[in-house]
Amino acid sequence: MEVLLAQPRGFCAGVERAIGIVERALQLHGAPIYVRHEIVHNKFVVDDLAAKGAIFIEDLAAVPAGATLIFSAHGVPQSVRREAQRRGFKVFDATCPLVTKVHVEVLKMRKEGLEIVMIGHKGHPEAEGTMGQAQSGMHLVESVADVATLAVADPDRLAYVTQTTLSVDDAARVVAALKERFPSIRGPKKDDICYATQNRQDAVKFMAPQCDLVIVVGSPNSSNSNRLREVAETVGTEAYMVDNAGQLRAEWLVGKKRIGLTAGASAPEVLVTEVIERLQTLGARRVRRLDGIAETVTFPMPKGLGGPAVVPAADRN
């Protein structure tokens, strides 16, 4: 049995920055540091930071006066920013800069008097954060079927944005449906789906046809990890998602000669290594890294923290 490693996989620049912000805040300000929502959607990462003194909360009412608060990589509604300011917290914003780009687009579009259709997943914190950038004039659609029933005030004054972690192909179908129904609709100057999401999906599209099975390392609530599993299944390859090596089931491998392995953008490489070791105990004799895009994107730390993101070397690709 052979294991093929997708390239790229695992941590993206936005995730590295977000984890680094919590690490640096703990170093400079000491525990506890409060984080609104999971900093990124990965259980291993969240548990590790919690052990170091990060406290993850959903409601700012749980944050004591004078505390240090961090916004997660997914972004927050404007109402949360206003509440944090009103309560006087010391805030560091770990929102991915590519999510912030979408927020800026929304504010600009609303200032121009446009209604906005957001393509995203209902209940996902990124979708909630983006929808919360405006008090009105926002519509959320998840599918082509949603587009068919969408009611807007003025079809000629309409724009769209997307969640950054969507399936590229699914988003394209929804955009096509929007353009067919609303020919005047405006899109962002540059696609909102982030480079890391695109690259990881492209890597799976390249890898999956060569494999009998694809394993995606990622937590169940990770949107981009779920999309990787779906991409593999779309090209006809059996695929499963695991949070860690312990969830890998031997029966999945029966009769399989080539296993593809990738990881969502919030999954650290240490988990990939553990899955490889588990596959080797189950009969894998060769591990081969596939060619792919080498990512060089980095994002600066927020003012007041300085320096590069602090991410343990073992968690990098």
C-alpha angles and dihedrals in degrees: 000000000000128000120212117202117212118228121240105027138143128019120032126198094263092053093046089051094048094050090044091054092056092044093049094044090053090050095048102034104023130227137345104052115171120221123193106227123342107318088230129354100263125107095208092053094045093047091048093052092044089055088055094052108277115137115203116210137170100200122054087217086079091061116091123227115278094018127140112249130193125198113221125247090260094068130235137247118263088249090065091050091051092049092049090050093047091051092049100237121165099245132200115186115219094175108141108255089232090057089047087055089060091048090053090049091053093050091048093047093049090048087057090054096252125146110228131219113203117202105209149106117290111241095018110130093231091054091046091049094050094044087050094061089084130040093217144001096061127125127186120211126179102180148015087264090059090054091057092060098037114128118201133176097232122011089199093058100055137120137173139216130180140220108258096232102054128124104272092220095046091049091050090055092051092047090051090052091049092050092048093051097036107030093181095055115129125219132201118282088244127024113271096216102101127246092245094053090048094047095048093048091048090050091054091047087055095043105038098066088057093054141074091208137013124209118198118198109214144108120268093247094052108110096196092048091052090050090055091056090048092049091055092048091048091061089050102260123131109246140183134184122220131186091208143349092274090069093057109110121212093216091065088066099051109125093359118133102178125036122193117211129194139150136220120250092260096049117099121229092240088072091051089052091052091050090051090052090050091049089051091055087052095053110284109146102175135036117197126185112217123222117258147138116315107221117217100169116131131176126209123244119252120269110278096034102058131177129060123318113282106232122153110251090233090063095055125092 
